[in-house]
Amino acid sequence: MRKVVIAGNWKMFKTRDEALQFIYNVNMEIPNREIVESVICAQAPLLRDLVKRQGDNLRIGAQNMHEKTEGAYTGEVSAALLENIGVQYVIIGHSERREHFQETDESVNKKLHQALRYDLRPIVCVGEPLSVREKGETDSYVERQTEKALAGLKADEMEDVIIAYEPIWAIGTGKTATPEMANDATRTIRETIGRIHDAGIADKVRILYGGSVNTENIGDLIAKEEIDGALVGGASLSSKNFLRMLAIAQEHVT
């Protein structure tokens, strides 16, 4: 059975004081990592402080990184630095990065290779805009994104990759894909991985759902056979809600 992952993406929220208070609120109640992987992805200036206080079961992730090892890239963060300060996860290719910062499938692929080079566990985002969903072209869209993101990866690297299916039309809108819609899209992603490598490898890759996930819908989503957890935005800002979602995940697997 694939281990469930619940990853909070704080985006550009929380000051240092707010972030530390969150950690103090949740740290003693995070489920055992052998049961549920619990991750918080925060703004870069917060990462070292959070890593130092993450405790035994929570882990910290970055929201972005550069594809190059070092260089004249003002304002960017390297994978080497993330590894050096103890970060273990990194979100790659979130739709907000693609929209606002012109990230492409090709740059996502380069970042993915770089993350693995530095032993970071990438959470690679794919997902369709509303226009694609309305045309009935979701499968072909996420297939293409998945293929381009994973290009050149070796089979033995795939177990360290987490995919997050995040339909763009559901991110921050209050709209959520039905569990059936989300399950169908994650199945398409898994089948695509199977074609690139083989079904055995595809079966080991965790695929999350993201897009207006909250305490009310997370249980129905992760109950689906293809969905292995959630990438949670706004609902992860509340320590109470984050712990509730982790408790629901723990109930699902125990």
MIBAMI-253225 format. One line per field, with one value per residue: residue number from 0; x, y, z of N, C-alpha, C, CB in turn. Coordinates in Angstrom, 1 decimal. Glycine has a CB too. Example, Ala and Ser with C-alpha at 12.3 -4.5 7.8 and 13.67 -1.06 7.14 Angstrom:
% residues 2
k: [0|1]
n.east: [13.2|12.8]
n.north: [-5.7|-2.2]
n.up: [7.8|7.1]
ca.east: [12.3|13.7]
ca.north: [-4.5|-1.1]
ca.up: [7.8|7.1]
c.east: [13.2|12.9]
c.north: [-3.3|0.0]
c.up: [7.8|7.9]
cb.east: [11.3|14.1]
cb.north: [-4.5|-0.6]
cb.up: [9.0|5.7]
//
This chain:
% residues 254
k: [0|1|2|3|4|5|6|7|8|9|10|11|12|13|14|15|16|17|18|19|20|21|22|23|24|25|26|27|28|29|30|31|32|33|34|35|36|37|38|39|40|41|42|43|44|45|46|47|48|49|50|51|52|53|54|55|56|57|58|59|60|61|62|63|64|65|66|67|68|69|70|71|72|73|74|75|76|77|78|79|80|81|82|83|84|85|86|87|88|89|90|91|92|93|94|95|96|97|98|99|100|101|102|103|104|105|106|107|108|109|110|111|112|113|114|115|116|117|118|119|120|121|122|123|124|125|126|127|128|129|130|131|132|133|134|135|136|137|138|139|140|141|142|143|144|145|146|147|148|149|150|151|152|153|154|155|156|157|158|159|160|161|162|163|164|165|166|167|168|169|170|171|172|173|174|175|176|177|178|179|180|181|182|183|184|185|186|187|188|189|190|191|192|193|194|195|196|197|198|199|200|201|202|203|204|205|206|207|208|209|210|211|212|213|214|215|216|217|218|219|220|221|222|223|224|225|226|227|228|229|230|231|232|233|234|235|236|237|238|239|240|241|242|243|244|245|246|247|248|249|250|251|252|253]
n.east: [0.8|0.5|2.1|0.2|0.3|0.2|0.4|1.0|0.7|1.8|2.0|2.3|2.1|2.1|4.0|7.3|6.8|4.2|4.4|6.1|4.5|2.5|3.9|4.6|2.0|1.2|3.2|3.4|1.3|1.4|0.9|2.5|5.3|5.6|3.1|1.6|2.8|3.7|3.8|5.0|5.1|6.8|7.5|10.7|12.4|11.6|12.3|14.6|14.2|11.9|12.7|14.5|12.7|11.0|10.5|9.9|8.1|7.0|7.8|9.7|9.1|10.2|8.8|9.6|12.4|15.6|16.7|19.4|22.7|24.1|24.7|24.3|21.6|19.5|17.5|16.7|16.6|18.7|18.9|21.0|21.3|18.8|19.0|21.2|20.3|18.5|16.0|13.5|11.6|10.2|8.1|7.3|6.7|4.1|0.9|0.6|3.2|3.7|1.9|2.3|5.1|6.1|6.9|7.7|6.9|9.3|11.2|10.2|10.9|13.7|14.1|13.2|15.0|17.2|16.4|16.3|18.9|20.0|18.9|16.4|12.9|10.7|7.6|5.6|3.7|0.8|-2.0|-5.1|-6.5|-9.7|-10.9|-9.8|-10.9|-13.6|-13.7|-13.3|-10.8|-9.0|-7.6|-5.6|-4.2|-3.1|-1.6|0.3|1.6|2.7|4.4|6.3|7.3|8.5|10.5|13.4|14.0|15.2|14.1|14.6|14.6|12.0|10.5|11.0|9.7|6.8|3.6|1.4|-1.9|-3.5|-6.1|-6.4|-8.6|-9.7|-8.1|-7.9|-10.4|-12.6|-14.0|-14.1|-12.8|-14.8|-14.6|-14.6|-13.9|-11.3|-10.1|-10.2|-8.4|-6.0|-5.6|-5.2|-2.7|-1.1|-1.3|0.1|2.7|3.1|3.3|5.6|7.6|7.0|4.1|4.5|6.4|4.9|2.8|4.0|4.3|3.4|0.4|-1.1|-4.0|-4.9|-6.5|-8.6|-8.9|-10.2|-11.2|-13.7|-13.9|-11.6|-11.5|-13.2|-11.9|-9.3|-10.1|-10.4|-9.1|-6.9|-5.8|-3.4|-3.2|-3.0|-2.3|-2.5|-3.8|-5.0|-6.5|-4.5|-3.3|-4.4|-3.6|-5.4|-7.1|-5.2|-4.2|-6.6|-7.1|-4.9|-5.6|-7.8|-6.7|-5.0|-7.0|-8.0|-6.0|-5.6]
n.north: [-1.2|2.2|4.9|7.5|10.9|14.1|17.3|20.6|23.7|26.7|29.0|32.5|33.3|33.9|35.2|35.1|34.7|33.8|31.4|29.9|29.7|28.1|25.7|25.1|24.6|22.3|20.3|18.2|16.6|15.5|12.8|9.5|9.2|6.8|6.1|8.2|10.7|13.9|17.2|20.5|23.2|26.1|29.7|30.7|32.2|31.2|28.6|27.4|28.0|26.5|23.9|23.4|23.0|21.0|18.5|15.0|13.9|15.7|17.2|19.5|21.5|23.2|25.8|26.2|26.1|26.7|25.6|25.4|24.7|26.8|30.4|33.5|34.4|36.3|36.4|33.8|30.3|27.7|24.1|22.9|24.6|24.2|21.5|21.6|23.0|21.3|20.9|18.7|18.3|19.6|21.7|21.6|23.2|24.3|25.5|28.2|29.1|28.5|30.2|32.9|33.2|32.2|29.6|26.5|23.3|22.3|23.6|22.7|20.0|20.2|21.2|19.1|17.0|18.3|18.5|15.8|15.2|16.4|15.0|15.8|15.5|15.7|17.3|17.2|19.2|18.9|19.7|20.7|23.7|25.3|25.6|23.4|21.2|21.6|21.1|18.4|17.4|16.6|14.3|14.0|16.3|16.2|13.9|14.7|16.8|15.2|13.4|15.2|16.3|14.2|13.4|11.7|10.6|8.0|4.6|3.8|6.2|7.0|6.3|8.3|10.4|12.5|13.0|15.7|16.1|18.8|20.4|23.4|25.1|24.6|25.6|27.5|28.5|27.5|25.6|22.2|19.3|16.5|13.5|11.3|12.5|13.4|11.0|9.7|11.3|11.0|8.3|8.3|9.7|7.8|5.6|6.8|7.0|4.3|3.6|5.0|3.7|1.0|-1.0|-1.8|0.0|2.3|1.8|2.3|5.0|7.9|9.7|12.8|14.7|18.1|21.2|23.3|21.7|20.6|20.2|19.0|17.6|16.1|13.4|11.9|12.2|11.0|8.5|7.3|4.9|5.5|7.9|9.3|11.0|14.5|17.8|20.7|23.9|26.8|25.7|24.6|26.5|26.9|25.6|23.9|22.9|21.7|19.6|18.2|17.3|15.6|13.7|12.6|11.4|9.5|7.9|6.8|5.0|3.3]
n.up: [0.0|-0.9|0.9|2.4|1.7|3.1|2.2|3.0|1.4|1.9|0.4|-0.3|2.5|6.0|8.6|10.2|13.0|13.0|11.6|13.3|15.5|14.5|14.1|16.7|17.6|16.3|16.5|18.4|17.8|15.3|13.1|13.2|11.1|9.8|9.2|8.0|5.8|6.6|5.5|5.3|3.2|2.8|2.6|1.4|3.3|5.7|6.0|7.2|10.0|10.4|9.8|11.9|13.9|13.3|14.5|15.1|13.2|11.4|8.2|6.2|3.3|0.3|-1.8|-4.4|-6.6|-8.2|-11.5|-12.0|-10.5|-9.3|-9.6|-11.4|-10.5|-9.4|-6.5|-6.6|-5.5|-4.7|-5.2|-3.9|-1.6|-0.3|0.3|2.0|4.3|5.3|4.2|2.8|0.8|-2.2|-4.0|-7.4|-10.4|-9.9|-10.8|-10.4|-10.5|-13.1|-14.4|-13.4|-13.4|-15.8|-16.0|-17.7|-19.3|-19.9|-18.2|-15.8|-16.0|-16.0|-13.4|-11.9|-12.4|-11.2|-8.5|-7.7|-8.0|-5.7|-3.7|-2.9|-2.4|-4.9|-5.5|-8.0|-10.0|-12.0|-14.2|-15.6|-17.3|-17.0|-19.6|-21.0|-19.6|-20.1|-22.8|-22.8|-22.8|-20.8|-20.2|-22.3|-22.0|-19.3|-19.7|-21.5|-20.0|-17.9|-19.2|-20.3|-18.0|-16.7|-18.4|-19.4|-16.9|-14.8|-14.2|-11.5|-10.2|-10.0|-7.7|-5.8|-6.6|-6.3|-7.6|-8.1|-8.9|-9.9|-10.8|-12.6|-12.5|-10.1|-8.1|-5.3|-5.8|-4.5|-5.8|-6.3|-7.8|-8.3|-6.3|-8.1|-10.6|-9.9|-9.3|-11.8|-13.3|-11.9|-12.3|-15.1|-15.1|-13.7|-15.5|-17.6|-16.5|-16.3|-19.0|-19.8|-18.1|-16.5|-15.4|-12.8|-11.6|-11.9|-10.1|-7.7|-7.4|-5.7|-6.0|-5.6|-4.8|-5.5|-4.9|-3.7|-1.4|1.7|5.1|4.9|2.5|2.1|3.1|1.4|-1.0|-0.6|-0.2|-2.5|-4.9|-6.5|-5.4|-3.4|-1.3|-0.4|-1.8|-0.1|0.0|1.0|3.3|4.8|6.3|8.7|11.9|13.3|11.3|9.7|11.3|11.6|9.0|8.8|10.8|9.6|7.4|8.7|9.9|7.6|6.8|8.8]
ca.east: [0.0|1.3|1.9|-0.5|1.1|-0.6|1.4|0.4|1.4|1.4|2.1|3.0|1.4|2.7|5.3|8.1|6.1|3.0|4.9|6.6|3.3|1.8|4.7|4.4|0.6|1.0|4.3|3.2|0.1|1.6|0.9|3.8|5.7|5.4|1.7|1.2|3.8|3.1|4.8|4.6|5.9|6.8|8.4|12.1|13.1|11.1|12.6|15.6|13.6|10.9|13.4|15.0|11.6|10.0|10.2|10.1|7.2|6.7|8.9|9.5|9.4|10.2|7.7|10.2|13.9|16.1|17.2|20.9|23.3|24.5|24.9|23.8|20.1|19.1|16.2|16.4|17.0|19.3|18.6|22.1|21.0|17.7|19.5|22.1|19.6|17.6|14.7|13.5|10.7|10.1|7.1|7.9|5.7|2.8|0.2|0.8|4.5|3.6|1.1|2.9|6.5|6.4|7.5|7.3|7.1|10.8|11.9|9.8|11.7|15.1|14.1|13.0|16.3|18.1|16.0|16.7|20.4|20.3|18.2|15.1|11.7|9.9|6.1|5.5|2.2|0.2|-3.4|-5.7|-7.4|-11.2|-11.2|-9.5|-11.8|-14.9|-13.6|-13.2|-9.4|-8.2|-6.6|-4.5|-3.5|-2.2|-0.7|1.4|2.4|3.4|5.4|7.3|7.9|9.3|11.4|14.8|14.1|15.4|13.1|14.9|14.3|10.6|9.9|11.3|8.8|5.4|2.9|0.2|-2.9|-4.1|-6.8|-6.2|-9.9|-10.1|-7.1|-8.2|-11.7|-13.7|-14.5|-13.3|-13.1|-15.5|-13.7|-14.5|-13.1|-9.9|-9.6|-10.0|-7.2|-4.8|-5.4|-4.5|-1.3|-0.5|-1.1|1.1|3.9|3.3|3.8|7.0|8.4|6.1|3.0|5.1|6.9|3.7|2.0|4.7|4.4|2.3|-0.2|-1.9|-5.0|-4.9|-7.5|-9.6|-9.0|-10.4|-11.5|-14.9|-13.8|-10.4|-11.8|-13.8|-10.9|-8.2|-10.6|-10.3|-8.0|-5.7|-5.4|-2.5|-3.0|-3.4|-1.6|-3.5|-3.5|-5.6|-6.9|-3.3|-2.8|-4.9|-3.1|-6.5|-7.5|-4.1|-4.3|-7.9|-6.9|-4.0|-6.3|-8.7|-5.8|-4.6|-8.1|-8.2|-5.0|-5.4]
ca.north: [0.0|3.5|5.7|8.7|12.2|15.3|18.4|21.9|24.7|28.0|30.0|33.7|33.6|33.7|35.8|34.1|34.5|33.0|30.1|29.2|29.4|27.0|24.5|24.8|24.1|20.9|19.3|17.0|15.8|15.0|11.3|8.9|9.2|5.5|5.9|9.4|11.7|15.2|18.1|21.9|23.9|27.5|30.7|30.4|32.7|30.5|27.2|26.9|28.0|25.4|22.6|23.2|22.8|20.1|17.4|13.6|13.4|16.7|17.5|20.8|21.6|24.5|26.0|26.4|26.1|26.9|24.4|25.4|24.5|28.1|31.3|34.9|34.3|37.1|36.1|32.4|29.4|26.5|22.8|22.7|25.3|23.5|20.3|22.0|23.5|20.2|20.8|17.4|18.3|20.8|21.7|21.9|23.4|24.7|26.3|29.7|29.4|28.5|31.4|34.2|33.3|31.7|28.2|25.7|21.9|22.0|24.1|21.8|18.8|20.5|21.4|17.8|16.4|18.9|18.2|14.5|15.2|16.8|14.1|16.4|14.7|16.6|17.2|17.8|19.6|18.9|19.9|21.4|24.8|25.0|25.4|22.1|20.4|21.8|20.4|16.9|17.0|16.6|13.1|14.2|17.4|15.7|12.9|15.5|17.4|14.2|12.9|16.2|16.5|13.0|13.0|11.4|10.0|6.6|3.9|3.8|7.5|7.3|6.1|9.5|11.5|12.6|13.8|16.3|16.5|20.1|21.2|24.9|25.7|24.3|26.1|28.7|29.0|26.9|24.5|21.0|18.1|15.4|12.4|10.5|13.2|13.4|9.6|9.4|12.0|10.4|7.1|8.7|10.0|6.5|4.9|7.4|6.5|2.9|3.5|5.4|2.7|-0.2|-0.9|-2.0|1.3|3.3|1.5|2.7|6.4|8.5|10.8|13.5|15.7|19.4|22.1|23.6|20.6|21.1|19.1|18.4|16.8|15.3|12.0|11.3|12.2|10.0|7.1|6.7|4.0|6.1|9.1|8.9|12.1|15.8|19.0|21.5|25.3|27.6|25.0|24.2|27.7|26.7|24.4|23.1|22.3|20.8|18.4|17.5|16.6|14.5|12.7|11.9|10.5|8.4|7.0|6.1|4.0|2.4]
ca.up: [0.0|-0.9|2.1|2.2|1.9|3.2|2.1|3.0|0.6|2.5|-0.6|0.3|3.7|7.3|9.0|11.0|14.3|12.7|11.2|14.5|16.4|13.8|14.4|18.1|17.8|15.7|16.5|19.3|17.4|14.0|13.1|13.0|9.7|9.2|8.8|7.1|5.6|6.8|5.0|5.2|2.2|3.2|1.9|1.6|4.5|6.9|5.9|8.2|11.3|10.5|9.8|13.2|14.9|12.7|15.3|14.6|12.2|10.3|7.4|5.6|1.9|-0.4|-2.8|-5.7|-6.6|-9.6|-12.2|-12.0|-9.2|-8.7|-10.7|-11.2|-10.7|-8.3|-6.0|-6.7|-4.4|-5.3|-4.6|-2.9|-0.4|0.3|1.0|3.1|5.5|5.9|3.5|2.2|-0.2|-3.0|-5.1|-8.8|-11.5|-9.5|-11.8|-10.1|-11.0|-14.6|-14.9|-13.0|-13.6|-17.1|-16.0|-18.8|-19.0|-20.0|-17.0|-14.8|-16.1|-15.5|-12.0|-11.3|-12.4|-10.3|-7.2|-7.4|-7.8|-4.4|-2.7|-2.5|-2.9|-5.6|-5.7|-9.4|-10.2|-13.3|-14.1|-16.7|-17.1|-17.2|-21.0|-21.4|-18.9|-20.8|-24.1|-22.6|-23.2|-19.6|-20.2|-23.2|-21.4|-18.2|-20.2|-22.1|-19.0|-17.2|-20.1|-20.4|-16.7|-16.3|-19.5|-19.0|-15.5|-14.8|-13.4|-10.1|-9.6|-9.9|-6.3|-5.1|-7.2|-6.0|-8.5|-7.6|-9.9|-9.4|-11.9|-12.3|-12.3|-8.7|-7.1|-4.7|-6.3|-3.8|-6.6|-6.2|-8.7|-7.6|-6.1|-9.3|-11.5|-9.4|-9.4|-13.2|-13.8|-11.3|-13.0|-16.3|-14.8|-13.4|-16.7|-18.4|-16.0|-16.7|-20.4|-19.8|-17.5|-16.5|-14.4|-11.4|-11.2|-11.8|-8.9|-6.5|-7.4|-5.0|-6.8|-4.7|-5.4|-4.9|-5.5|-2.7|-0.5|3.0|6.1|4.6|1.3|2.0|3.3|0.2|-2.0|-0.4|-0.1|-3.9|-4.9|-7.1|-4.8|-2.3|-0.4|-0.9|-1.7|0.4|0.0|2.1|4.5|5.6|7.0|10.1|12.5|13.7|10.1|9.2|12.2|11.3|7.8|9.1|11.5|8.6|6.6|9.6|10.0|6.3|6.5|10.0]
c.east: [0.9|1.0|1.2|0.4|0.1|0.4|0.7|1.3|0.9|1.4|2.8|2.2|2.3|4.0|6.1|7.3|4.9|3.4|5.4|5.5|2.6|2.6|4.6|3.0|0.5|2.0|4.0|2.0|0.2|1.6|2.3|4.1|5.6|4.0|1.3|2.5|3.2|4.2|4.2|5.6|5.7|7.6|9.8|12.7|12.7|11.7|13.5|15.0|12.6|11.6|13.9|14.0|10.6|9.7|10.4|9.3|6.9|8.0|8.6|9.9|9.5|9.1|8.3|11.7|14.3|16.7|18.7|21.5|23.6|24.6|24.3|22.3|19.5|17.7|15.9|17.0|17.6|18.9|19.7|21.8|19.9|18.2|20.4|21.4|18.6|16.3|14.7|12.5|10.7|9.0|7.7|6.7|4.3|2.2|0.4|2.2|4.5|2.9|1.9|4.4|7.0|7.1|6.9|7.4|8.6|11.5|11.5|10.7|13.1|15.1|14.0|14.3|17.2|17.7|16.4|18.2|20.8|19.5|16.9|14.0|10.8|8.4|5.8|4.0|1.9|-1.3|-3.9|-6.5|-8.8|-11.5|-10.9|-10.5|-13.2|-14.9|-13.4|-11.8|-8.5|-7.2|-5.4|-3.6|-2.5|-1.3|0.6|2.3|3.2|4.6|6.6|8.0|8.9|10.4|12.8|15.0|14.3|14.3|13.3|14.8|12.9|10.0|10.1|10.4|7.4|4.8|1.7|-0.7|-3.7|-4.8|-6.8|-7.5|-10.4|-9.2|-7.6|-9.6|-12.8|-14.3|-13.5|-13.7|-13.8|-14.4|-13.5|-13.7|-11.6|-9.3|-9.3|-8.7|-6.0|-4.6|-4.8|-3.0|-0.5|-0.3|-0.1|2.5|4.2|3.8|5.2|7.9|7.7|5.1|3.5|5.6|5.8|2.9|2.7|4.7|3.2|1.8|-1.2|-3.0|-4.8|-5.9|-8.7|-9.9|-9.3|-10.8|-12.8|-14.8|-12.6|-10.6|-12.3|-12.8|-9.8|-8.7|-10.6|-9.0|-6.7|-5.1|-4.6|-2.3|-3.4|-2.4|-2.6|-3.0|-4.0|-5.9|-5.7|-2.8|-3.3|-4.3|-4.2|-6.9|-6.5|-4.1|-5.5|-7.7|-5.9|-4.7|-7.2|-7.8|-5.3|-5.8|-8.3|-7.2|-4.9|-6.7]
c.north: [1.2|4.3|7.1|9.9|13.3|16.5|19.7|22.9|26.1|29.2|31.3|34.2|33.2|34.5|34.7|33.7|33.6|31.6|29.3|28.8|28.2|25.7|24.1|24.1|22.6|19.9|18.1|16.1|15.3|13.5|10.8|8.8|7.9|5.2|7.0|10.3|13.0|16.2|19.5|22.5|25.4|28.4|30.4|31.0|32.0|29.1|26.7|26.9|26.8|24.1|22.4|22.8|21.7|18.9|16.0|13.3|14.4|16.9|18.8|20.8|23.0|24.6|26.1|26.3|26.3|25.7|24.3|25.2|25.8|29.1|32.7|34.9|35.0|36.7|34.6|31.6|28.2|25.2|22.5|23.3|24.6|22.3|20.6|22.4|22.5|20.1|19.4|17.3|19.6|20.7|22.2|22.1|23.7|25.6|27.8|30.1|29.4|29.8|32.7|34.3|32.5|30.4|27.4|24.2|21.6|22.5|23.2|20.5|19.0|20.6|20.0|17.0|16.9|18.6|16.8|14.4|15.6|16.1|14.8|15.5|15.7|16.3|18.0|18.0|19.5|19.2|20.8|22.7|24.4|24.8|24.0|21.1|20.4|21.1|18.9|16.5|16.9|15.5|13.5|15.3|16.9|14.7|13.7|16.1|16.4|13.7|13.9|16.4|15.4|12.6|12.8|10.8|8.5|5.9|4.0|5.2|7.8|7.2|7.4|10.6|11.4|13.5|14.4|16.7|17.7|20.7|22.6|25.5|25.5|24.9|27.4|29.3|28.5|25.8|23.3|19.9|17.1|14.3|11.5|11.2|13.2|12.0|9.3|10.1|11.4|9.0|7.3|9.0|8.7|5.7|5.5|7.0|5.1|2.7|4.0|4.4|1.4|-0.1|-1.0|-0.7|2.3|3.0|2.0|4.2|7.0|9.7|11.5|14.3|17.0|20.3|22.3|22.4|21.2|19.9|18.4|17.4|15.9|13.8|11.3|11.2|11.1|8.6|6.5|6.0|4.5|7.3|8.8|10.0|13.4|16.9|20.1|23.0|26.0|26.9|24.6|25.3|27.6|25.5|23.4|22.3|21.3|19.5|17.6|16.7|15.4|13.4|11.9|10.9|9.3|7.4|6.2|4.9|3.0|1.7]
c.up: [0.0|0.3|1.7|2.5|2.0|3.3|2.1|2.2|1.2|1.6|0.0|1.5|4.9|7.5|9.8|12.3|14.1|12.4|12.4|15.4|15.8|14.2|15.8|18.4|17.4|16.0|17.3|18.8|15.9|14.0|12.8|11.5|9.0|8.7|7.8|7.0|5.6|6.4|5.0|4.2|2.4|2.4|2.3|2.9|5.8|7.0|7.0|9.6|11.5|10.6|11.2|14.2|14.4|13.5|14.6|13.4|11.1|9.5|6.6|4.1|1.4|-1.4|-4.2|-5.5|-8.1|-10.2|-12.2|-10.6|-8.5|-9.9|-10.4|-11.5|-9.4|-7.8|-6.0|-5.6|-5.1|-4.5|-3.6|-1.6|0.4|1.0|2.2|4.4|6.0|5.3|2.8|1.0|-1.0|-4.0|-6.4|-9.7|-11.1|-10.6|-11.6|-10.6|-12.5|-15.1|-14.6|-13.3|-14.9|-17.0|-17.1|-18.4|-19.1|-18.8|-15.8|-14.8|-15.7|-14.0|-11.3|-11.3|-11.3|-8.8|-6.8|-7.2|-6.4|-3.3|-2.2|-3.1|-3.6|-5.6|-7.0|-9.7|-11.7|-13.2|-15.2|-16.4|-17.4|-18.7|-21.5|-20.8|-19.7|-22.2|-24.0|-23.0|-22.0|-19.7|-21.1|-22.6|-20.3|-18.6|-20.7|-21.0|-18.2|-18.0|-20.1|-19.1|-16.4|-17.4|-19.0|-17.6|-15.6|-13.9|-11.9|-9.4|-9.3|-8.5|-5.5|-5.6|-6.7|-7.1|-7.8|-8.8|-9.3|-10.6|-11.6|-12.0|-10.8|-7.7|-6.6|-5.1|-5.4|-4.5|-6.5|-7.2|-7.8|-7.3|-7.4|-10.4|-11.2|-9.6|-10.9|-13.7|-13.2|-11.9|-14.4|-16.1|-14.5|-14.6|-17.6|-17.9|-16.3|-18.2|-20.6|-19.2|-17.5|-15.4|-13.0|-10.8|-11.0|-10.5|-7.6|-6.3|-6.7|-5.9|-5.8|-5.5|-4.7|-5.7|-4.6|-1.8|0.9|3.9|5.7|3.4|1.2|2.2|2.1|-0.9|-1.8|-0.2|-1.5|-4.1|-5.6|-6.4|-3.5|-1.3|-1.0|-0.8|-1.4|0.5|1.2|3.4|5.3|6.4|8.5|10.7|12.9|12.4|9.6|10.0|11.9|10.1|8.0|9.8|10.6|7.8|7.4|9.7|8.7|6.2|7.7|10.3]
cb.east: [-0.9|1.0|3.2|-1.8|2.1|-1.5|2.3|0.3|1.1|2.3|0.7|3.1|0.0|2.9|5.0|9.4|5.7|2.2|6.0|7.6|2.4|1.8|6.2|4.6|-0.3|0.9|5.5|2.9|-1.1|2.9|-0.1|3.7|7.0|5.8|0.8|0.0|4.6|2.7|5.2|4.6|5.6|7.2|7.9|12.9|12.8|9.6|13.2|16.9|12.9|10.0|14.6|15.7|10.9|10.5|8.7|9.9|6.0|6.2|9.3|10.4|8.4|11.6|6.9|9.9|14.5|17.2|16.7|21.4|24.5|25.8|24.4|24.6|19.6|19.1|15.2|16.8|15.9|20.8|18.6|23.4|20.7|16.6|20.3|23.0|18.9|17.5|14.4|13.1|9.2|11.5|5.9|8.9|5.7|2.8|-1.3|0.6|5.5|2.8|-0.2|2.7|7.2|7.1|7.4|8.0|6.4|11.3|11.5|8.3|11.7|15.6|13.0|11.9|16.9|18.1|14.4|16.3|21.0|20.2|19.1|15.0|11.0|10.4|5.3|6.2|1.9|0.4|-3.7|-6.6|-6.9|-12.0|-10.4|-8.0|-12.1|-15.3|-12.4|-14.1|-8.9|-9.1|-7.3|-5.0|-4.4|-3.1|-1.3|0.9|1.4|2.4|4.9|6.7|6.8|8.4|11.4|15.6|12.9|16.8|13.0|16.3|14.9|9.8|10.6|12.7|8.9|5.2|2.4|0.5|-3.8|-3.1|-8.3|-5.6|-10.9|-10.2|-5.7|-7.2|-11.9|-14.7|-14.6|-13.4|-11.8|-16.7|-14.1|-15.9|-13.6|-9.8|-10.6|-11.2|-7.3|-5.0|-6.8|-5.2|-1.2|-1.3|-2.5|1.0|3.9|2.0|2.9|7.1|8.7|7.0|2.0|6.1|7.9|2.8|1.8|6.1|4.5|2.7|-0.9|-1.1|-6.4|-3.5|-8.0|-10.9|-7.8|-11.6|-11.7|-15.9|-13.8|-9.3|-12.8|-15.0|-10.2|-7.4|-12.1|-10.5|-8.4|-6.1|-6.6|-1.2|-1.6|-4.7|-0.8|-3.9|-4.0|-6.7|-7.7|-2.2|-3.3|-6.4|-2.3|-7.6|-7.9|-2.8|-4.2|-9.1|-6.3|-2.8|-7.1|-9.4|-4.5|-4.2|-9.4|-7.9|-3.7|-5.0]
cb.north: [0.0|4.2|6.0|8.8|12.4|15.3|18.2|22.4|24.6|28.3|30.4|34.8|32.8|32.3|37.1|34.7|35.8|33.6|30.2|30.1|30.6|27.1|24.8|26.0|24.9|21.1|20.0|17.5|16.7|15.6|10.8|7.4|9.8|4.4|6.0|10.1|11.5|15.4|17.7|22.7|23.5|27.6|32.1|30.9|34.2|30.4|26.8|27.8|29.3|25.5|22.6|24.5|24.1|19.7|17.4|12.6|13.0|18.0|16.4|21.9|20.8|24.8|27.2|27.8|24.7|28.0|24.4|26.7|23.7|28.1|30.8|35.9|32.8|38.6|36.8|31.8|29.1|26.6|21.7|23.2|26.8|23.2|19.4|23.1|24.8|20.4|21.9|16.4|18.0|21.2|22.7|20.9|22.2|25.3|26.0|30.0|28.3|27.2|31.4|34.4|32.7|32.7|27.6|26.0|21.1|22.7|25.5|21.4|18.3|21.8|22.3|17.0|16.5|20.4|18.2|13.5|16.2|18.3|13.7|17.9|14.0|16.8|17.8|16.9|20.9|17.5|20.5|20.5|26.0|26.2|26.4|21.7|20.8|23.2|21.0|16.2|18.1|16.3|11.9|14.6|18.5|15.2|12.1|16.5|18.1|13.0|12.6|17.5|16.6|11.8|14.1|12.6|10.4|6.2|2.5|3.2|8.6|6.5|4.9|9.8|11.4|13.1|13.0|17.5|15.3|21.0|20.6|25.5|25.2|22.8|26.2|29.7|28.5|27.9|24.9|20.4|17.5|14.8|11.5|10.2|14.7|13.8|8.6|9.9|13.5|10.3|6.3|9.9|10.9|5.8|4.8|9.0|6.7|2.2|4.4|6.7|3.2|-1.5|-1.9|-3.1|1.8|3.2|0.0|2.2|7.0|9.0|10.3|14.5|15.1|20.0|21.5|24.0|19.6|22.1|19.7|19.5|17.6|15.8|11.8|12.1|13.6|10.4|7.2|7.9|2.7|6.5|10.0|8.4|12.2|16.3|19.3|21.0|26.0|28.4|23.8|23.6|29.0|26.7|24.8|23.9|23.3|21.5|18.8|18.4|17.5|15.0|13.4|12.9|11.3|9.0|7.8|7.1|4.6|3.2]
cb.up: [1.2|-2.3|2.8|3.0|0.7|4.5|0.8|4.5|-0.9|3.7|-1.2|-0.8|3.8|7.6|9.9|11.3|14.9|11.6|10.2|15.2|16.5|12.3|14.1|19.0|17.1|14.2|17.0|20.7|17.5|13.3|12.1|13.5|9.5|10.2|10.0|7.7|4.2|8.3|3.5|6.6|0.7|4.7|2.3|0.4|4.7|6.9|4.6|8.2|11.5|9.3|8.8|13.7|15.2|11.4|15.8|15.7|12.8|11.0|6.4|6.4|1.1|-1.0|-2.5|-6.2|-6.1|-9.5|-13.6|-12.7|-9.4|-7.9|-11.9|-12.2|-10.8|-8.6|-6.7|-8.1|-3.4|-5.3|-5.6|-3.5|-0.6|-0.7|-0.1|2.6|5.2|7.3|2.5|3.2|0.3|-3.7|-4.6|-9.3|-12.3|-8.1|-11.9|-8.6|-10.5|-15.0|-14.2|-11.6|-12.4|-17.9|-14.6|-20.1|-20.1|-21.3|-16.7|-14.9|-17.6|-16.2|-11.5|-12.2|-13.8|-10.5|-7.1|-8.5|-8.9|-4.3|-1.6|-3.0|-1.7|-7.1|-4.4|-10.4|-9.7|-14.1|-12.8|-17.5|-18.0|-16.6|-21.8|-20.9|-17.5|-20.9|-24.8|-23.5|-24.1|-18.4|-20.8|-24.6|-20.9|-17.1|-21.3|-23.1|-18.0|-16.8|-21.5|-20.9|-15.6|-16.1|-20.6|-19.1|-14.6|-14.3|-13.9|-9.8|-10.5|-10.9|-5.7|-5.1|-8.8|-4.6|-9.8|-6.7|-10.3|-8.8|-12.0|-13.6|-13.2|-8.5|-7.8|-5.0|-7.7|-3.4|-8.1|-4.7|-9.3|-8.3|-4.9|-9.8|-11.7|-8.0|-8.8|-14.0|-13.4|-9.8|-13.2|-17.0|-13.6|-12.3|-17.5|-18.3|-14.4|-16.6|-21.3|-19.0|-16.0|-16.3|-14.7|-11.4|-12.2|-13.0|-8.9|-6.5|-8.8|-3.6|-8.1|-3.9|-5.3|-5.0|-6.9|-3.5|-0.5|3.0|7.5|4.2|0.1|3.0|4.4|-0.3|-2.1|0.8|0.4|-4.9|-5.7|-8.6|-4.6|-2.8|0.1|-0.1|-3.0|1.8|-1.2|1.6|4.1|4.7|6.4|10.1|13.8|14.2|9.0|9.3|13.6|11.2|6.7|9.9|12.6|7.7|6.2|10.9|10.3|5.2|6.2|11.2]
//
